[in-house]
Every structure is written in structure tokens, then in C-alpha cells.
């Protein structure tokens, strides 16, 4: 007996070559439609939020700026601060940047609890860093502006915390050409000299935080090494500004931030982190240096801004996207130690924040450029290091031990003794061990080790207290 069998849809399709071709083309078109040029998937545990705020004084008339003292009237470009909040699902941290001369201890003590209140980020996990801008107000001498600054940092932090998005992090490097060493040893002593043969670090390190919805990053961190003193000094032989630039300005870091933000249609927020710039300054020949003019500041701002834009753009190409991490663990370690001082011990906070493969190490003053090289050499390939000065305090110059032997401006002005260098390097190395997590003591599951680490972390978090009223 013959049993009839119904024809399946797939069999019917196979019998019709034209129909098969149409279905294949439709499937291919659908697949391509899912990939939108300029967008990319972000698979990550990391969330980030960012906000910037104008911190320029309301009135700038015969206003005394710090760094290289002079009175200014009017504003060339605004001073700004930025707050970047990071959350890996278990640990929160924040990076705060400011277009100021320093991260004063009094300011840090007030800003941290305010930011913690607005965001839930533990005060001890907040890194507050200054560009070292020499054309901005002093915190202590301007109490009204200081009070407004703390309020604005709190408001920016609250705004950033309200805009948290899942992100991945891209990294790239480029170079700048306007920085130069300002020391030269002649006949056994250091003299002031623009020295192209002296140690220098022209690298620009760039982090971009992306949510994948477009090729415009949510936030960009640029890290470079050079004193922001384009608009200072001045000398009688170098017009037009023999007494220094007459207006308030954020100097080259502000110019570079604005340049990058302009490139992205003002839809991204750029933060500047200063490296070990204690003996690195702008290459502006004069007697001994000249004050910059408009051409100079545009040169530097576009040099750094262009380097940042190039590195940021390259880090979002498909090959670089494929190299990004999908898991970013945040680990924070910090301690305040007494460094040997010329007159008395100098309390100094050192900090380490690791976000996935990226390691931020900070010092509370002006480290000479060799500090960065030595720390990077010690870290090797354990992490991608970003060494930051002018952070969580403002103790002054952090000179190398070797520089003390030949003298010069930096060791003369430093409050520290030569032996402070090895102590700083040693303690930053220990903090690195704690956050990188590849040293047995940092991940041991032995009950005694676990209890010890938990006790140390509890003490660290409790060590940051609000400023006394």
C-alpha cells in the first residue's frame, strides 16, 4: 500500500533555486543590518559616569594667581574640574581633575567627604589631581572661591553618578614636542638651562571610555608630562608679556581639553592627568625663558590635543576593540607615610588605583621625571602604568636623590631629604603589589591572610575623615 508523505518547507525550498537565492540574500541583508557602522558591542562589568564644571572665579580683576605670582584681569579661557566615577559592581572609585596649581591637603579633606556623600564612593577611593596650572587661584588665599570649588565638585560628582553607563576602556599612546628638561649639570652643579639632552618623557597616554553607541567616547583621560607654565615668567628681552600673561587661563592642559572636546562635537568630557613634571617645562627660549603668546598656547594645545585625538581614534579600530578587556576589576590601596624632611617629617599620601589592566600611581607633589621611569621599570609588564603627580596633597618638589648631589632649583625647594626617594619608590611598589594582585599575599585564601587583608582595608577606608568644621 502507498503511504503519501507531506513535503516539508525545506524540501520545497530546495526544489526552487530562485526562492533559495532570495531567502539567502534576505538573511545576509538582515545579518548586515545588525552591524551598524560606528557602533560596537560593549560587554563589560564596568560602569562609568562623568561630569565637568566651570571653576573660574566669578570676578577676575587684579586677581593674584599662584605658581608664578602676578596679578591678572579677565579670563582667556575657563578653569574647569571633572569627576569620573567608576564602578565594577563591587568597588567604586573616582578620579577628580582640576585646572589648578595643586590638590591642596585642606581642599582634599573637604572635597572627599562631599563627593562620597553625593556618590557613595568611599572617600579613601577618591583620587584628586591638579594639572599644576600656574595661572589659577590659590585655595587658602581665596576662601570664597575655595568654598565654591568644594560645592561645584560635589555637584559635578552628583551629576556623574546619575549618568552611569556600561563601558569598555581603550588605550593608546602618542607624543608631544613642546616639553623640555630645564636642568643641566655643569662643573658638578645644576644650572637652569633648556636642555634637549636631559631626561624627558614626551609620551601621551590616552584612555577612552566607550558605551559603544557611537565613535564618540563618553570620557577621555589624557596623561602628559610638562609644567603648565606657558603664561608665566616673562623677561624684559621677550615681549609682549615681560611680566607674564595678563589674564587667567587653564594653560596648555585646558587648551588641549577644549581641542579634543571640539573634535567630538562637545559630546565628550576630557580629563587631564599630570605626570612626573618636576623638571620638565615648555620649550620657550628666553632669559632664561619667555612668556608664551597666543601662537605658543595654540601650538601646545593642538600638539597635545592632536596626539590625544590620534591615540583615541586608533584605539577604537576593530583590531584594537578586539583587544579590550571584558572584565575590569577595581582595586584601591593607599597610605599616608612620614617622609624624611629637611626640617621635620613630611606626611604624604601615596595611592594606587587599578582599573582592569590600567594602574594609576600617585604622589602628592612635583616628582622629577625620573620617578616615572623608575616606577615603570619596576612594574614591567604587570600592568599599564600611569604615574601621576600633584595628587591628594601638595608637599612641593619631590626631587631624586641624585639631584640633591648637584643642587639646583628642585632639590633646593624640596622639603624632603635625598633618602625620601627610595622610601617613595618602595611604598609605591608595595601598593602596586596590593592592587595588581599577582603577589601571593594579595590573594592568599589562608584564613590568617584573609583576616589581615580585610583589617588593613577597613583601616584604610576609615583613615579618611571629614575636615573639622
C-alpha positions in Angstrom: 0.0 0.0 0.0 1.3 3.5 -0.9 1.7 6.0 2.0 1.7 9.6 1.0 4.1 12.0 2.9 3.7 15.7 3.1 6.5 17.8 1.6 8.4 19.8 4.2 9.1 23.6 3.8 12.9 22.9 3.5 12.3 20.4 0.7 10.1 22.8 -1.2 12.8 25.4 -0.8 15.4 23.1 -2.2 13.2 22.5 -5.3 13.1 26.2 -6.0 16.6 27.7 -6.7 15.2 31.2 -7.2 13.4 31.1 -3.8 16.5 29.7 -2.2 18.6 32.6 -3.6 16.1 35.2 -2.4 16.0 33.8 1.2 19.8 33.7 1.3 20.0 37.3 0.2 17.4 38.3 2.8 19.3 36.5 5.5 22.6 38.2 4.5 20.9 41.6 4.5 19.4 41.0 7.9 22.8 40.0 9.3 24.5 43.1 7.9 21.7 45.3 9.2 22.6 44.2 12.7 26.1 45.6 12.3 25.8 49.4 12.3 28.9 51.2 11.2 30.1 53.5 14.0 28.6 51.3 16.8 30.1 48.3 18.6 29.0 45.9 21.3 30.3 46.6 24.8 30.4 43.5 27.1 31.8 44.7 30.4 31.2 44.7 34.2 32.4 48.3 34.4 30.1 51.3 34.7 31.3 54.9 34.4 29.8 58.4 34.7 31.5 61.7 34.1 30.7 65.4 34.5 32.7 68.7 34.2 32.1 72.0 35.8 33.5 75.6 35.3 35.5 76.6 38.4 36.7 80.0 37.2 36.2 82.7 39.9 33.2 84.9 39.3 35.2 88.1 39.2 38.8 88.3 37.9 40.1 91.8 38.3 43.5 92.5 39.7 43.4 88.9 40.9 46.6 87.3 42.3 47.3 83.9 40.7 49.6 81.4 42.2 52.6 79.4 40.9 54.5 82.4 39.5 52.9 85.3 41.2 51.3 88.0 39.2 48.0 90.0 39.1 45.6 89.2 36.2 42.4 90.8 35.0 40.0 89.0 32.7 39.8 85.3 31.6 41.3 83.9 28.4 39.8 80.5 28.9 37.9 78.9 31.8 39.3 76.8 34.6 37.4 73.5 34.8 37.2 70.4 37.0 36.0 67.0 36.1 34.7 64.0 38.1 34.9 60.4 36.7 33.0 57.8 38.7 33.9 54.1 38.2 32.0 51.0 39.5 32.9 47.4 38.8 29.8 46.1 40.6 31.7 45.6 43.9 34.1 48.5 44.3 33.6 52.2 43.5 36.4 54.7 42.8 36.6 58.3 41.5 39.2 60.3 39.6 38.9 64.1 40.0 40.9 66.5 37.9 41.2 70.3 38.2 42.9 73.2 36.3 44.7 74.3 39.5 48.2 74.6 40.8 47.8 71.8 43.3 45.5 69.4 45.1 45.8 71.2 48.5 45.5 69.0 51.5 42.8 71.2 53.0 40.8 71.0 49.8 41.2 67.2 49.5 39.9 66.8 53.1 36.8 68.8 52.3 36.1 67.5 48.8 36.4 63.8 49.6 33.5 63.6 52.1 31.4 65.9 49.9 31.9 63.6 46.9 31.3 60.5 49.0 28.0 62.0 50.2 26.9 62.7 46.6 28.0 59.4 45.0 28.6 56.7 47.6 32.2 56.4 46.5 34.3 55.8 49.7 36.4 58.9 50.5 39.5 56.8 50.6 38.9 55.7 47.0 38.8 59.2 45.6 41.9 60.5 43.7 42.0 64.3 43.4 44.6 65.6 41.0 45.7 69.0 39.7 47.1 69.9 36.3 49.6 72.2 38.2 48.3 75.2 36.3 50.4 78.4 37.1 47.6 80.8 36.1 44.9 79.9 38.7 43.8 80.9 42.2 45.3 79.7 45.5 42.9 77.7 47.6 43.9 79.1 51.0 44.1 82.7 49.9 40.7 82.8 48.3 38.2 81.4 50.8 35.1 82.3 48.9 36.3 80.7 45.7 37.5 77.7 47.8 34.1 77.2 49.2 32.5 77.5 45.8 35.0 75.0 44.4 34.0 72.3 47.0 30.3 72.9 46.2 31.0 72.6 42.4 33.0 69.4 42.9 30.0 67.9 44.8 27.6 69.0 42.2 29.7 67.5 39.4 30.1 64.3 41.3 26.3 64.0 41.8 25.8 64.6 38.1 28.4 62.0 37.1 26.9 59.4 39.5 23.5 60.0 37.8 24.8 59.1 34.4 26.4 55.8 34.9 26.7 53.6 31.8 28.3 50.3 31.0 31.7 51.0 29.3 34.8 49.4 27.9 38.2 51.1 28.0 40.5 51.7 25.1 44.2 52.7 25.4 46.7 54.3 23.1 49.9 56.4 23.1 51.3 59.2 21.1 53.9 62.0 21.6 54.2 65.7 22.1 57.0 68.0 21.2 56.8 71.1 23.4 58.3 69.8 26.7 62.0 70.0 27.6 64.2 69.4 30.6 65.2 72.6 32.4 68.3 71.4 34.2 71.9 70.9 33.1 74.9 69.8 35.2 78.0 71.9 34.5 81.1 71.6 36.6 79.4 69.5 39.2 76.4 71.7 39.8 72.9 72.1 38.2 72.1 75.3 36.4 68.9 76.5 34.8 69.0 75.6 31.1 66.7 74.4 28.4 68.4 71.0 27.9 67.3 68.9 25.0 69.7 66.2 26.1 68.2 65.9 29.6 65.7 63.3 30.6 62.2 63.9 29.3 59.0 62.0 28.7 57.2 63.1 25.6 54.7 60.3 25.7 50.9 61.0 25.8 48.9 58.1 27.4 45.2 58.1 26.5 42.3 56.2 28.0 38.9 56.4 26.3 35.7 55.2 28.0 33.1 54.0 25.5 29.5 52.8 25.7 29.5 51.6 22.1 26.6 53.7 20.9 28.9 55.8 18.7 32.5 56.5 17.9 32.3 59.4 20.4 33.8 58.4 23.7 31.9 59.1 26.9 35.1 60.3 28.5 38.8 60.6 27.7 41.8 60.8 30.0 44.9 62.3 28.6 48.2 61.9 30.6 51.2 64.0 29.7 54.4 65.4 31.3 55.1 69.2 31.3 54.7 72.2 33.6 51.7 74.2 32.7 53.6 77.5 32.9 53.4 78.8 29.3 51.8 82.0 30.5 54.3 82.8 33.3 57.8 84.1 33.8 58.3 86.7 31.1 61.5 88.6 30.8 62.5 92.1 29.7 64.0 90.8 26.5 61.0 88.9 25.3 57.9 91.0 24.5 54.9 91.2 24.5 54.4 90.0 28.1 57.5 90.8 30.2 55.5 90.4 33.4 53.7 87.3 32.3 50.3 86.8 30.6 47.8 89.3 31.9 44.7 87.0 32.0 43.6 83.9 33.9 43.9 80.7 31.9 44.0 76.9 32.2 47.2 76.9 30.2 48.0 74.1 27.7 46.0 71.4 29.5 42.9 73.5 29.2 43.6 74.3 25.6 44.1 70.6 24.8 41.0 69.5 26.6 38.9 72.0 24.6 40.5 71.0 21.4 39.6 67.3 21.9 36.1 68.1 23.0 35.7 70.3 19.9 36.7 67.4 17.7 34.0 65.2 19.2 31.3 67.9 18.9 31.5 68.8 22.6 29.8 65.4 23.3 32.7 64.0 25.3 34.4 65.0 28.6 38.2 65.2 28.6 40.3 64.9 31.8 44.0 65.8 32.1 46.4 64.0 34.4 49.8 65.4 35.0 52.8 63.1 35.2 56.2 63.5 36.7 56.9 67.0 35.5 59.0 68.4 38.3 61.9 69.3 36.0 60.0 69.4 32.6 58.8 72.8 31.2 57.7 74.3 27.9 60.4 74.9 25.4 60.2 78.7 25.2 63.7 80.1 25.0 64.3 83.5 26.6 66.2 85.0 29.6 66.0 82.2 30.8 62.5 81.6 29.5 60.0 83.7 27.7 56.3 84.0 28.4 54.1 82.4 25.8 51.8 84.3 23.4 48.7 83.1 21.6 50.6 81.2 18.9 52.5 79.3 21.6 49.5 78.2 23.5 47.7 77.1 20.4 50.8 75.2 19.3 50.9 73.3 22.6 47.2 72.8 23.0 46.9 71.4 19.5 50.0 69.3 19.8 48.7 67.6 23.0 45.1 67.7 21.7 46.1 66.2 18.3 48.2 63.5 20.0 45.2 62.6 22.2 42.8 62.6 19.3 45.1 60.3 17.2 45.5 57.8 20.1 41.8 57.8 20.9 40.8 57.3 17.3 43.2 54.4 16.8 42.1 52.7 19.9 38.6 52.2 18.5 39.6 50.5 15.3 38.3 46.9 15.1 41.7 45.3 15.8 42.1 47.4 18.9 38.5 46.8 20.0 39.2 43.1 19.9 42.0 43.6 22.4 39.8 45.3 25.0 39.1 43.6 28.3 35.6 42.5 29.2 36.3 42.3 33.0 37.6 45.4 34.8 38.3 44.8 38.5 38.8 48.0 40.6 41.3 47.7 43.4 42.4 50.6 45.5 45.3 50.9 48.0 46.7 54.0 49.7 48.7 55.0 52.8 50.0 58.2 54.4 53.6 58.0 55.4 56.0 60.4 57.0 58.8 61.1 54.6 62.1 62.4 55.9 62.1 66.2 55.7 64.8 68.8 55.9 63.1 70.4 58.9 60.5 67.8 60.1 58.8 64.7 58.8 56.5 65.4 55.8 53.2 63.5 55.8 52.5 62.3 52.3 49.6 60.2 50.8 50.5 57.7 48.2 47.8 55.9 46.2 47.3 53.1 43.8 44.1 52.5 41.7 43.9 49.6 39.3 41.0 49.5 36.8 41.4 46.3 34.8 44.9 46.4 33.3 45.4 50.1 34.0 47.4 51.2 37.1 47.3 54.7 38.4 50.0 55.5 41.0 50.0 58.9 42.6 52.3 61.2 44.6 51.3 64.4 46.5 53.7 66.9 44.9 56.1 67.6 42.0 58.1 64.4 41.2 61.0 64.8 38.8 60.7 62.9 35.6 63.0 60.1 36.6 60.4 58.9 39.1 58.1 57.9 36.3 60.8 55.9 34.5 61.9 54.1 37.6 58.4 53.1 38.6 57.5 51.9 35.1 60.7 49.8 35.0 59.8 48.2 38.4 56.2 47.5 37.3 57.4 45.9 34.0 54.5 44.1 32.2 52.4 43.6 35.3 50.1 46.5 34.4 49.8 49.5 32.1 51.2 52.2 34.4 50.0 55.8 34.6 52.2 57.7 37.1 50.5 60.9 38.4 51.9 63.7 40.4 50.2 66.7 42.1 47.6 64.4 43.7 45.9 64.1 47.1 48.2 66.7 48.6 50.7 69.4 47.7 54.0 69.0 49.5 56.2 70.6 46.9 59.1 69.2 44.8 59.9 65.5 45.1 63.5 65.5 43.9 65.6 62.5 43.1 68.5 61.5 45.4 71.0 62.1 42.6 69.7 65.7 42.0 70.5 66.6 45.6 74.1 65.9 44.9 74.4 68.6 42.3 71.8 71.0 43.7 69.6 73.3 41.6 66.1 74.6 41.9 64.1 71.4 42.5 66.2 69.9 45.3 66.7 73.3 46.9 63.0 73.9 47.0 62.1 70.4 48.0 61.1 69.9 51.7 62.5 66.3 51.5 65.8 64.8 52.2 67.5 62.7 49.5 66.6 59.4 51.2 62.9 60.1 50.6 63.2 58.8 47.0 63.8 55.2 47.9 61.1 55.3 50.5 58.6 56.6 48.0 59.6 54.0 45.4 59.4 51.2 47.9 56.0 52.1 49.3 54.5 52.7 45.8 55.9 49.2 44.9 54.1 47.7 47.9 50.8 49.5 46.9 51.3 48.1 43.4 51.6 44.6 44.8 48.3 45.0 46.7 46.3 46.2 43.7 47.8 44.2 40.9 47.1 41.0 42.9 49.9 38.8 41.4 51.8 38.5 44.7 50.7 35.6 46.9 50.0 37.6 50.0 47.5 39.7 47.9 45.2 36.7 47.1 46.1 34.0 49.6 43.0 32.2 50.9 44.7 31.2 54.1 42.3 32.4 56.9 45.0 34.5 58.6 45.9 36.3 55.4 42.3 37.0 54.6 41.7 38.4 58.0 44.8 40.6 57.7 43.8 42.0 54.3 40.3 42.7 55.5 41.6 44.5 58.6 44.0 46.6 56.5 41.3 47.6 54.1 38.9 48.5 56.9 41.6 50.7 58.5 42.3 52.3 55.1 38.7 53.2 54.5 38.4 54.7 57.9 41.6 56.7 57.7 40.0 59.4 55.6 37.9 61.6 57.9 35.9 64.7 57.1 37.7 68.0 57.8 36.9 69.6 61.2 34.5 72.5 61.0 
